Amino acid sequence: MQSLLKFITCGSVDDGKSTLIGHMLYDAKLIFADQEKALELDSKVGSNDGGIDYSLLLDGLMAEREQGITIDVAYRYFTSDRRSFIVADTPGHEEYTRNMAVGASFADLAVILVDASKGVLVQTRRHSRICALMGIRHVVYAINKMDLVDYDQGTFEEISSEITKMAVEYNFASQYLIPVSATVGDNITKISKKMPWYHGKTLLAYLEEIDVTDKTDATGFVLPIQRVSRPNREYRGFQGQIEVGEVAVGDEIMVLPSGNKSKVKSIYNMMEQVDSAFAGQAVSIELEDEIDVSRGCVLVRDTELKVGKMFTAKILWMDDAKLVAGKNYYLKLGTNTVPAVIMNIKHKIDVNTGAKVKAERLFKNEIAVCDISCADQIVFDKFKNHKDLGCFILIDRVTNMTSACGVIEHSLRREGNLTWHEMDITRDLRSKQKGQSPKTVWLTGLSGAGKSTLINELEKRMFAAGKHTMVLDGDNVRMGLNKNLGFKETDRIENIRRVAEVAKLMNDAGLIVLTSFISPFAQDRQNARRIIGEDSFVEVYVSTSLEECEKRDVKGLYKKARGGEIPNFSGITSPYEPPTHAEIVIDTAGQTVEESVDHLMKELEKWGC
């Protein structure tokens, strides 16, 4: 018997994916007697004119049965005389492309169905591209519903020709085309007599015989660390699954990203001490030296992985919210999770033609090439070299939902040409010289809330008290440093990023920085906090209401925004997301400037200002 084959079925809506696999299981006698009986009974109340509805073997959700479509990924395990299988029946509807991508991430082979009466559709092309993106190297195109085109050879050859042209750019290791009828059962487990012009194999026979052994370029030994085990004072083991190669007691290994080296003292596999272990095994490795190793680190030998913060990747965007450059996410790669930002969208990829299309934003189910920067150094490689260290997901930092999946194409060379120079005069020395703790006081609130007035008076108080300060005001910064930025979402994100980087440099100079920016998006303020540092960032929410701000309307901006003269105006034509955990909250309505500043000074003392 050959090894286990993990495969998925995919394609457009109502192409017959569930019916195909269900019929295969039924005809090959790969289901239990009670399942067969239940299927026959359930089919009588279905929409198949009393015939057996084979899709019911996989469509388990009530909503799936009612609508006749697949919504969630259905996994089934079965065994024939020649092989064991795990199949993921994935949704065809565009709305559930995320679920299809999840199924593709585990598979070695894809069965992509094409409706013979409709031909190659957009979703067929999208699923082919996603399969290639997720590293699937072997594909079967099942041209289904041949019974609806009277088993016409010309139709099959026409569709086959289009598929062959389409799939050239995906560079699959193997590609096979089979004419089938999932409902009738043609060429699924038995060769159909209705298509004497077809001389290939049945679908089941091909799946039983195909060799999907991973012939990756991965070399050496690679073990991403999942957990550090310390059951007692004498033992410190590093646990994880070996992804590449093998390791033995006495081998010298390197820890990335630190680059520290040591030798393997002991190896445990399933609580049993062994002399060696190989790829696929979950082990605990003890080293001879006490070196720093934690979750997210990688043990390696005889291989060259990248250590850095920036790379170019191809991503599938799966979030309902659009992606724009500058947004921040958590990036999960291997066993490591770090904050990351999309620096730019280089181009998106046309699903139909594969052409590169210029784009400033990305919408759900679109594929694009982006540059990504991580907050900390990570260990990675090209996806084609090391699959497990070349693929990742992006997680929304607010909702914790998976926003995208992607594969790394290459590291960014610009990072290798840059070196951070440590200076002898440090931030601590500068702050001691000035006798203060450098902080960034970040005032956020609607236009007219009183931020600029407050910050001006606040600086005068601090200056009089002998503090060394610098004010960064929204309008002032836009007239200089950020004069090339507009007010679109991407520009606003970049505006706040630049201000945060400047504030960090001023904090390093020992200064207390006072900023006044609407900064309407919570994610941008979180990014500013990350850049500046949690210990140095004090968020002040000037919570003056929209009604009060409109009454003041010092610059006449609200009137223009209401009249449609100013697009993207926070609180009117663009959202403002109030802070939920600001260090200080102040409402200037009903207070004099002096009273408001008195309150701020008292609160800031608690934060070391």
Wavefront OBJ file of the C-alpha trace (Angstrom):
o trace
v 0.000 0.000 0.000
v 1.295 3.479 -0.874
v 1.564 6.338 1.599
v -1.343 8.469 2.795
v -2.689 10.899 0.174
v -4.163 14.176 1.413
v -6.181 15.927 -1.272
v -8.888 18.534 -1.726
v -11.787 18.996 -4.112
v -12.448 22.519 -5.347
v -13.963 24.456 -8.213
v -16.888 26.765 -8.815
v -20.345 26.625 -7.223
v -22.416 23.550 -8.145
v -19.593 21.902 -10.091
v -20.348 18.657 -8.243
v -17.465 18.378 -5.771
v -19.388 16.727 -2.947
v -21.294 14.510 -5.383
v -18.039 13.320 -6.971
v -16.436 12.201 -3.715
v -19.710 10.806 -2.377
v -20.198 8.695 -5.513
v -16.603 7.477 -5.287
v -17.102 6.332 -1.692
v -20.429 4.705 -2.540
v -19.289 2.828 -5.657
v -16.013 1.661 -4.107
v -17.881 0.323 -1.045
v -15.888 2.620 1.205
v -18.794 3.469 3.548
v -20.487 1.458 6.277
v -23.799 -0.278 5.750
v -25.656 2.094 8.095
v -24.209 5.100 6.228
v -25.404 3.618 2.940
v -28.895 3.073 4.343
v -29.037 6.589 5.819
v -27.914 8.031 2.486
v -30.674 6.237 0.606
v -33.306 7.429 3.116
v -32.054 11.046 3.167
v -31.996 11.139 -0.642
v -35.743 10.449 -0.815
v -36.513 13.825 0.754
v -33.894 15.667 -1.289
v -33.989 17.412 -4.644
v -32.585 14.622 -6.793
v -35.884 13.268 -8.136
v -35.748 10.257 -5.837
v -32.266 9.197 -6.978
v -29.353 8.902 -4.582
v -27.869 12.286 -3.666
v -24.236 11.373 -3.125
v -23.329 14.873 -1.922
v -25.135 14.165 1.368
v -22.190 11.989 2.420
v -20.090 15.135 2.713
v -22.509 18.057 3.127
v -23.193 17.693 6.822
v -24.449 21.171 7.747
v -28.192 21.791 7.566
v -27.560 25.005 5.602
v -25.517 23.017 3.086
v -28.289 20.500 2.549
v -30.938 23.202 2.248
v -28.997 25.256 -0.296
v -27.269 22.400 -2.087
v -23.850 24.022 -1.681
v -20.755 23.391 0.435
v -20.100 26.062 3.067
v -17.495 24.629 5.423
v -14.600 22.264 4.721
v -15.684 18.633 5.167
v -12.869 16.195 5.944
v -13.276 12.478 5.266
v -10.884 9.601 5.885
v -11.165 6.419 3.830
v -9.015 3.502 2.704
v -9.038 1.492 -0.510
v -7.137 -1.715 -1.154
v -4.164 0.267 -2.398
v -4.031 3.486 -0.391
v -5.331 5.569 2.512
v -6.863 8.980 1.873
v -7.908 12.147 3.648
v -10.088 14.375 1.471
v -11.126 17.941 2.199
v -14.299 18.856 0.317
v -14.022 22.641 0.038
v -16.607 25.329 -0.843
v -16.932 26.648 -4.370
v -18.757 29.893 -3.582
v -16.557 32.996 -3.736
v -17.818 34.036 -0.283
v -16.105 30.971 1.221
v -12.757 31.223 -0.574
v -11.117 31.538 2.867
v -12.367 28.032 3.733
v -11.056 26.673 0.438
v -7.598 28.127 1.185
v -7.625 26.474 4.626
v -8.309 23.108 3.007
v -5.575 23.666 0.416
v -2.988 24.361 3.114
v -2.953 20.731 4.229
v -3.184 18.967 0.850
v -0.664 17.296 -1.451
v -3.031 17.158 -4.440
v -6.085 19.033 -5.690
v -9.024 17.719 -7.682
v -10.405 20.810 -9.426
v -13.821 20.301 -10.991
v -14.979 22.068 -14.147
v -18.597 21.997 -15.309
v -18.458 20.732 -18.909
v -21.581 22.726 -19.779
v -20.019 26.000 -18.540
v -16.310 25.611 -19.166
v -13.504 27.312 -17.263
v -14.886 30.008 -14.922
v -13.281 32.755 -12.835
v -13.521 30.615 -9.696
v -11.776 27.755 -11.527
v -8.874 30.084 -12.257
v -8.883 31.515 -8.726
v -8.806 28.070 -7.120
v -6.009 26.940 -9.445
v -3.995 29.988 -8.478
v -4.659 29.473 -4.760
v -3.606 25.811 -5.013
v -0.323 26.911 -6.577
v 0.048 29.634 -3.931
v -0.450 27.128 -1.100
v 2.219 24.806 -2.476
v 0.079 22.092 -4.069
v 2.218 20.518 -6.797
v -0.155 17.893 -8.196
v -3.537 18.670 -9.787
v -6.341 16.651 -11.367
v -8.853 18.570 -13.472
v -12.103 16.587 -13.461
v -14.291 17.776 -16.347
v -17.644 16.984 -14.745
v -21.234 16.719 -16.015
v -20.172 15.159 -19.306
v -23.665 13.644 -19.418
v -25.082 17.171 -19.906
v -23.044 17.646 -23.103
v -23.837 14.155 -24.441
v -20.300 12.929 -23.657
v -18.962 15.069 -26.489
v -15.248 14.574 -27.116
v -14.889 17.997 -28.744
v -16.204 19.765 -25.632
v -13.725 17.893 -23.440
v -10.801 18.692 -25.749
v -11.760 22.356 -25.977
v -11.886 22.703 -22.178
v -8.667 20.677 -21.840
v -6.864 23.021 -24.209
v -7.978 26.084 -22.229
v -6.896 24.491 -18.940
v -3.498 23.524 -20.328
v -2.843 27.106 -21.435
v -4.081 28.486 -18.107
v -1.981 26.155 -15.949
v 1.361 26.829 -17.652
v 2.237 29.663 -15.268
v 1.495 27.570 -12.164
v 4.301 25.105 -12.931
v 2.549 22.094 -11.362
v 4.695 18.967 -11.013
v 1.873 16.857 -12.483
v -1.428 17.638 -14.191
v -4.105 15.145 -15.271
v -7.467 15.672 -17.014
v -10.372 13.234 -16.692
v -13.881 13.492 -18.204
v -16.410 12.389 -15.546
v -20.030 12.479 -14.507
v -20.290 12.674 -10.727
v -24.049 12.001 -10.750
v -23.997 9.017 -13.131
v -20.596 7.705 -12.008
v -18.684 7.789 -15.309
v -14.885 7.372 -14.962
v -14.946 7.692 -11.195
v -14.284 4.113 -10.117
v -14.978 2.372 -13.446
v -14.121 3.297 -17.047
v -17.231 4.626 -18.793
v -18.430 2.892 -21.971
v -20.122 6.148 -22.980
v -16.743 7.780 -23.689
v -14.820 5.221 -25.764
v -12.550 8.040 -26.987
v -11.060 8.407 -23.464
v -8.129 6.041 -22.858
v -6.913 7.255 -19.485
v -7.456 6.109 -15.901
v -10.440 6.457 -13.618
v -10.230 9.109 -10.905
v -9.861 6.571 -8.081
v -7.202 4.586 -9.944
v -5.180 7.731 -10.609
v -5.407 8.846 -6.977
v -4.272 5.404 -5.837
v -1.197 5.480 -8.076
v 0.020 9.089 -8.089
v 3.352 9.671 -6.337
v 3.233 12.937 -4.386
v 6.526 12.526 -2.566
v 7.785 15.995 -1.705
v 10.860 16.669 -3.806
v 11.616 20.005 -2.146
v 15.012 21.705 -2.220
v 15.095 21.715 1.595
v 18.393 20.488 3.009
v 20.101 19.973 6.368
v 18.235 19.896 9.679
v 15.446 22.294 10.740
v 13.484 22.240 14.016
v 11.234 25.214 14.930
v 10.858 25.412 18.716
v 7.292 25.179 19.999
v 7.945 24.907 23.723
v 10.707 24.941 26.309
v 10.308 22.101 28.821
v 11.730 22.525 32.348
v 10.315 19.676 34.486
v 13.147 20.031 37.018
v 16.363 21.944 37.686
v 18.517 19.395 35.870
v 16.709 19.261 32.534
v 15.933 21.937 29.946
v 14.533 20.559 26.701
v 13.518 22.284 23.484
v 10.435 20.724 21.955
v 9.044 20.760 18.443
v 8.556 18.758 15.272
v 11.521 18.161 12.994
v 10.568 19.687 9.649
v 13.668 18.804 7.633
v 16.466 16.239 7.916
v 17.645 14.317 10.955
v 19.647 14.922 14.109
v 21.760 12.726 16.375
v 23.335 13.021 19.824
v 26.658 14.812 19.499
v 25.664 16.882 16.432
v 26.608 20.549 16.511
v 23.600 22.764 15.843
v 22.975 26.508 15.565
v 20.155 28.464 17.183
v 18.538 31.116 14.990
v 18.096 34.070 15.078
v 20.837 34.458 17.738
v 23.469 32.379 15.880
v 24.623 30.657 19.097
v 26.011 27.129 18.727
v 25.969 24.032 20.919
v 25.948 20.247 20.703
v 23.019 17.888 21.196
v 23.260 16.251 24.637
v 20.125 14.078 24.504
v 17.027 13.423 22.371
v 13.629 12.243 23.625
v 10.960 10.872 21.304
v 7.613 9.889 22.856
v 9.144 9.940 26.371
v 11.835 7.504 25.206
v 15.490 8.535 25.011
v 16.909 7.866 21.531
v 20.207 8.395 19.731
v 18.706 10.092 16.653
v 15.475 11.432 15.156
v 14.260 12.450 11.709
v 11.734 14.665 9.879
v 8.122 14.286 11.007
v 8.960 13.260 14.560
v 8.066 15.392 17.581
v 11.080 15.479 19.888
v 12.602 17.145 22.916
v 16.262 18.084 22.490
v 18.666 18.920 25.325
v 21.797 20.931 24.544
v 25.192 20.755 26.240
v 25.354 24.537 26.838
v 22.982 26.921 28.620
v 22.109 29.221 25.720
v 19.030 31.384 25.144
v 16.367 29.440 23.239
v 12.636 30.197 23.290
v 9.460 29.588 21.296
v 9.913 30.885 17.758
v 13.634 30.090 17.631
v 14.841 27.476 15.128
v 17.503 24.795 15.596
v 19.404 24.222 12.343
v 22.376 22.398 10.858
v 23.857 22.439 7.333
v 21.240 24.784 5.906
v 21.047 28.474 5.081
v 17.910 30.190 6.355
v 17.248 33.913 6.302
v 17.240 35.977 9.490
v 15.706 39.403 9.089
v 12.681 41.660 9.359
v 11.670 42.407 5.765
v 10.602 40.284 2.818
v 8.428 40.230 -0.285
v 5.458 37.855 -0.263
v 2.484 36.817 -2.327
v -0.723 36.925 -0.265
v -4.366 35.944 -0.570
v -6.490 38.597 1.160
v -9.375 36.964 3.063
v -10.718 39.783 5.239
v -14.006 41.616 4.647
v -12.178 44.875 5.417
v -9.906 46.120 2.634
v -6.130 46.079 2.923
v -4.197 49.320 2.493
v -0.468 49.831 2.837
v 0.672 50.802 6.322
v -1.782 48.652 8.274
v -0.462 46.542 11.135
v -1.106 42.868 11.844
v 0.316 39.950 13.742
v 2.346 37.686 11.461
v 2.462 34.001 12.379
v 5.220 32.034 10.686
v 6.168 28.581 11.951
v 6.020 28.778 15.733
v 6.727 32.504 15.866
v 4.219 35.375 16.075
v 5.400 38.988 15.685
v 3.830 42.394 14.912
v 4.158 43.256 11.213
v 3.172 45.996 8.809
v 2.323 45.908 5.100
v 4.832 48.440 3.754
v 3.391 48.568 0.256
v 1.265 46.702 -2.266
v 3.603 46.187 -5.226
v 0.816 44.905 -7.471
v -2.206 42.652 -7.427
v -2.614 39.712 -9.787
v -5.468 39.476 -12.269
v -7.142 36.124 -11.580
v -8.011 35.550 -15.244
v -4.807 36.550 -17.012
v -2.152 36.542 -14.297
v -1.271 40.124 -15.291
v 0.229 42.489 -12.715
v -2.203 45.298 -11.873
v -1.287 48.452 -9.978
v -3.278 48.721 -6.748
v -3.444 50.948 -3.667
v -5.794 48.634 -1.778
v -6.812 44.999 -1.771
v -10.297 43.528 -1.401
v -11.521 40.140 -0.268
v -10.303 37.139 -2.323
v -7.760 39.180 -4.271
v -4.141 38.057 -4.628
v -1.237 40.504 -4.480
v 2.505 40.831 -4.009
v 3.459 42.961 -0.995
v 6.510 44.060 0.973
v 6.194 43.209 4.668
v 8.211 44.460 7.633
v 8.239 42.698 11.021
v 8.848 44.334 14.384
v 11.411 41.693 15.389
v 13.826 39.451 13.553
v 12.330 36.209 12.305
v 13.737 33.053 10.726
v 12.376 32.404 7.247
v 13.147 31.199 3.739
v 11.645 31.142 0.278
v 8.518 28.993 0.204
v 9.970 26.785 -2.551
v 12.998 25.982 -0.372
v 11.412 25.431 3.047
v 7.633 25.175 2.973
v 7.154 25.399 6.729
v 9.318 28.514 7.101
v 8.114 30.096 3.887
v 4.373 30.391 4.535
v 2.531 32.559 7.040
v -0.791 34.092 8.034
v -1.675 37.676 8.968
v -3.947 38.137 12.002
v -6.016 41.260 12.671
v -4.729 42.810 15.895
v -8.202 43.979 16.967
v -10.570 41.156 15.949
v -7.962 38.331 16.094
v -9.358 37.026 12.790
v -7.115 35.621 10.060
v -6.893 38.367 7.438
v -4.551 36.776 4.896
v -2.339 33.835 4.103
v 0.824 34.126 2.093
v 4.117 32.682 0.917
v 7.535 34.322 0.968
v 9.126 34.997 -2.401
v 12.415 36.543 -1.273
v 14.028 38.665 1.416
v 14.472 42.384 0.788
v 18.070 43.150 -0.096
v 17.799 46.684 1.256
v 17.709 45.277 4.810
v 21.046 43.509 4.347
v 22.673 46.810 3.399
v 21.626 48.560 6.595
v 23.314 48.367 9.991
v 22.083 49.966 13.197
v 24.970 51.861 14.792
v 25.042 51.937 18.580
v 26.344 55.279 19.896
v 28.296 55.884 23.089
v 25.894 58.615 24.203
v 22.703 56.680 24.944
v 19.097 57.596 25.624
v 19.631 56.966 29.352
v 22.597 59.357 29.478
v 20.649 62.065 27.667
v 17.607 61.689 29.941
v 19.818 61.805 33.073
v 21.487 64.955 31.763
v 18.063 66.583 31.405
v 16.779 65.158 34.682
v 13.576 63.754 33.202
v 11.976 60.591 31.858
v 11.417 60.850 28.072
v 7.786 60.242 27.156
v 5.486 60.824 24.212
v 2.152 62.313 25.308
v -0.194 61.466 22.432
v -3.360 63.594 22.336
v -6.099 62.151 20.130
v -9.646 63.398 19.560
v -11.921 65.014 17.006
v -11.120 68.250 15.234
v -12.143 71.081 17.569
v -11.833 68.940 20.711
v -9.195 71.316 22.065
v -6.023 69.281 21.467
v -3.828 72.077 20.061
v -4.932 74.558 22.728
v -4.289 72.035 25.503
v -0.894 71.016 24.199
v 0.251 74.631 23.835
v -0.665 75.448 27.438
v 0.709 72.119 28.643
v 4.110 72.841 27.106
v 4.216 76.292 28.712
v 3.594 74.714 32.138
v 6.266 72.058 31.560
v 8.759 74.620 30.213
v 8.223 76.775 33.303
v 8.864 73.704 35.452
v 12.243 73.169 33.765
v 11.183 70.320 31.481
v 12.731 69.847 28.027
v 9.875 69.425 25.560
v 8.945 69.464 21.877
v 5.475 69.804 20.337
v 4.411 67.951 17.182
v 1.123 69.452 15.999
v -0.963 67.899 13.217
v -1.236 70.948 10.958
v 2.365 72.044 11.545
v 3.778 68.633 10.651
v 1.665 68.460 7.484
v 3.093 71.806 6.377
v 6.629 70.416 6.526
v 7.647 66.802 7.071
v 4.391 65.369 5.684
v 3.478 68.018 3.106
v 3.496 65.336 0.372
v 0.680 63.374 2.076
v -3.039 63.781 1.455
v -5.978 62.609 3.556
v -6.752 59.228 2.020
v -6.539 56.275 4.371
v -3.071 55.253 3.149
v -1.820 58.827 3.613
v -3.234 59.064 7.123
v -1.568 55.796 8.101
v 1.791 57.012 6.755
v 1.317 60.400 8.454
v 0.986 58.784 11.873
v 3.853 56.345 11.224
v 6.254 59.153 10.370
v 5.206 61.187 13.406
v 5.732 58.158 15.662
v 9.236 57.585 14.265
v 10.119 61.277 14.822
v 8.705 61.161 18.362
v 10.822 58.081 19.103
v 13.990 59.869 17.921
v 13.119 62.866 20.112
v 12.535 60.561 23.078
v 15.966 59.063 22.393
v 17.302 62.621 22.629
v 15.851 62.774 26.154
v 12.907 65.040 25.279
v 9.286 64.877 26.389
v 7.261 64.946 23.155
v 3.735 66.382 23.090
v 1.691 65.460 20.025
v -1.688 66.687 18.795
v -3.189 64.484 16.074
v -6.721 63.359 15.345
v -5.207 59.901 14.547
v -8.710 58.477 13.960
v -7.812 54.796 13.533
v -7.152 52.629 16.602
v -4.733 50.446 14.679
v -2.567 53.443 13.759
v -2.362 54.537 17.391
v -1.414 50.986 18.349
v 1.331 51.101 15.740
v 2.560 54.431 17.146
v 2.646 52.847 20.607
v 4.679 49.924 19.245
v 7.174 52.203 17.462
v 7.644 54.551 20.417
v 7.554 51.817 23.060
v 4.946 50.787 25.608
v 6.839 52.375 28.521
v 7.220 55.709 26.725
v 3.743 56.132 25.230
v 0.985 57.967 27.133
v -2.303 58.160 25.231
v -4.590 61.067 26.126
v -8.117 60.882 24.751
v -9.655 64.345 24.471
v -13.208 63.001 24.538
v -15.070 66.230 23.700
v -18.302 65.221 21.911
v -18.975 65.684 18.199
v -21.823 68.097 18.993
v -19.527 70.305 21.090
v -16.773 70.189 18.473
v -19.233 71.270 15.772
v -20.408 74.177 17.927
v -16.837 75.417 18.190
v -15.875 74.724 14.542
v -12.936 77.098 14.905
v -11.673 76.498 11.352
v -15.094 76.119 9.695
v -14.186 72.572 8.715
v -17.348 70.859 9.956
v -19.532 73.187 7.897
v -17.483 72.392 4.784
v -17.557 68.649 5.543
v -21.351 68.696 5.979
v -21.581 70.539 2.675
v -19.543 67.891 0.905
v -16.533 70.146 0.345
v -14.130 68.058 2.458
v -14.047 64.282 1.868
v -12.579 61.898 4.454
v -13.299 64.236 7.398
v -13.084 62.380 10.721
v -16.402 62.100 12.518
v -18.446 63.154 9.473
v -17.421 61.469 6.217
v -14.732 59.230 7.744
v -14.903 57.233 11.003
v -13.195 58.137 14.260
v -12.420 55.149 16.487
v -12.261 56.323 20.136
v -9.574 54.768 22.368
v -10.856 52.048 24.678
v -7.863 51.910 27.054
v -6.334 55.392 26.999
v -4.046 56.213 29.932
v -5.811 59.570 30.405
v -9.307 60.720 29.345
v -10.324 64.379 29.447
v -13.437 66.239 28.240
v -12.790 69.932 27.661
v -16.499 70.843 27.523
v -17.536 72.883 30.568
v -13.922 73.439 31.709
v -11.575 76.360 31.308
v -8.214 75.768 29.650
v -6.495 76.249 33.026
v -8.707 73.637 34.696
v -8.119 71.157 31.884
v -4.330 71.640 32.013
v -4.345 71.342 35.825
v -6.047 67.973 35.430
v -3.598 66.857 32.756
v -0.534 67.851 34.812
v -1.772 65.833 37.807
v -2.480 62.767 35.656
v 0.828 62.985 33.785
v 2.750 63.003 37.064
v 1.462 59.439 37.615
v 3.144 58.425 34.340
v 6.509 59.972 35.152
v 6.193 63.205 33.123
l 1 2 3 4 5 6 7 8 9 10 11 12 13 14 15 16 17 18 19 20 21 22 23 24 25 26 27 28 29 30 31 32 33 34 35 36 37 38 39 40 41 42 43 44 45 46 47 48 49 50 51 52 53 54 55 56 57 58 59 60 61 62 63 64 65 66 67 68 69 70 71 72 73 74 75 76 77 78 79 80 81 82 83 84 85 86 87 88 89 90 91 92 93 94 95 96 97 98 99 100 101 102 103 104 105 106 107 108 109 110 111 112 113 114 115 116 117 118 119 120 121 122 123 124 125 126 127 128 129 130 131 132 133 134 135 136 137 138 139 140 141 142 143 144 145 146 147 148 149 150 151 152 153 154 155 156 157 158 159 160 161 162 163 164 165 166 167 168 169 170 171 172 173 174 175 176 177 178 179 180 181 182 183 184 185 186 187 188 189 190 191 192 193 194 195 196 197 198 199 200 201 202 203 204 205 206 207 208 209 210 211 212 213 214 215 216 217 218 219 220 221 222 223 224 225 226 227 228 229 230 231 232 233 234 235 236 237 238 239 240 241 242 243 244 245 246 247 248 249 250 251 252 253 254 255 256 257 258 259 260 261 262 263 264 265 266 267 268 269 270 271 272 273 274 275 276 277 278 279 280 281 282 283 284 285 286 287 288 289 290 291 292 293 294 295 296 297 298 299 300 301 302 303 304 305 306 307 308 309 310 311 312 313 314 315 316 317 318 319 320 321 322 323 324 325 326 327 328 329 330 331 332 333 334 335 336 337 338 339 340 341 342 343 344 345 346 347 348 349 350 351 352 353 354 355 356 357 358 359 360 361 362 363 364 365 366 367 368 369 370 371 372 373 374 375 376 377 378 379 380 381 382 383 384 385 386 387 388 389 390 391 392 393 394 395 396 397 398 399 400 401 402 403 404 405 406 407 408 409 410 411 412 413 414 415 416 417 418 419 420 421 422 423 424 425 426 427 428 429 430 431 432 433 434 435 436 437 438 439 440 441 442 443 444 445 446 447 448 449 450 451 452 453 454 455 456 457 458 459 460 461 462 463 464 465 466 467 468 469 470 471 472 473 474 475 476 477 478 479 480 481 482 483 484 485 486 487 488 489 490 491 492 493 494 495 496 497 498 499 500 501 502 503 504 505 506 507 508 509 510 511 512 513 514 515 516 517 518 519 520 521 522 523 524 525 526 527 528 529 530 531 532 533 534 535 536 537 538 539 540 541 542 543 544 545 546 547 548 549 550 551 552 553 554 555 556 557 558 559 560 561 562 563 564 565 566 567 568 569 570 571 572 573 574 575 576 577 578 579 580 581 582 583 584 585 586 587 588 589 590 591 592 593 594 595 596 597 598 599 600 601 602 603 604 605 606 607 608 609
